[in-house]
Every structure is written in structure tokens, then in C-alpha cells.
Amino acid sequence: MTLTKEILDERAKVLISLCARYDYHTYTGLKLSEEVIHEISPRYYIKEYPNNKNRILIAHCRDDKIIPFSNLVQIQQKLQLSDDNVIIYDSGGHSFKGDKSDLFTRILKFLRNNEVDIL
């Protein structure tokens, strides 16, 4: 899941992105027109809102061969997210292999810290 256009609606309480897809130009498997890329690439619609630190958590693995790690850095900078909003794993690839349990725990902690009701 990547940050979708729900990010534009500040009423969206929590957005958790497990894929740092920032610009579809950098996604190696797709060839899309410029018009489509402008419509679907988060680079063109993510915005810095004061409450982003309370509602956005993003995770990525350095060794992901599908989505460049630099995308995560671009998203973090553009949204002015602190390190508390970013989870980085050195390995695990695109599927967070070996880190899913830790990732789940960290997501739950983020939800609890931001007072989101958890069933």
C-alpha cells in the first residue's frame, strides 16, 4: 500500500504506507504516460500538513529491488516527517521478509500513541 489521495483529506485519521512508491517514473515495471503519472504519483499530491506527524507512518526496506530507497527519503522530507514516522529495515525486500512481526508491533504502537481506537 502506498500513500494514496486520502492524504489530501486531513480528516483521514491515520495513513500507514508500507511501500515508498513516490513517483511512478522510478517504478521499474511500468511504462505509463506523463498524464497518468501526474495523476497517480504521490509526488504530485502529497502535502505537508501540521498533523502529518500524528497520522502518517511509512516503512521501507533498503534492499527493496522494486521501489528505490531514495523514495522514502523524498517522502520524509516533503512531508516533514520525523524519524518517529519512518520505519527503516536494512533487509527484507519488498515484502518485509523476516520483519513482519516487528512491523506489526510498531504499527500498533503508532496507533496507540496517536489515540486511534484498536479493536
RAJOSUL-V595630 format. One record per run of one state. SS is the DSSP state (A for helix, B for strand, O for the rest). FROM is the first residue (numbers start at 1). LEN is the number of residues. If there is no record, write none. Layout:
{{SS,FROM,LEN} {SS,FROM,LEN}}
This chain:
{{O,1,4} {A,5,4} {O,9,6} {B,15,3} {O,18,16} {A,34,7} {O,41,1} {A,42,3} {O,45,7} {A,52,4} {B,56,6} {O,62,8} {A,70,10} {O,80,3} {A,83,3} {B,86,4} {O,90,3} {A,93,3} {O,96,4} {A,100,14} {O,114,6}}
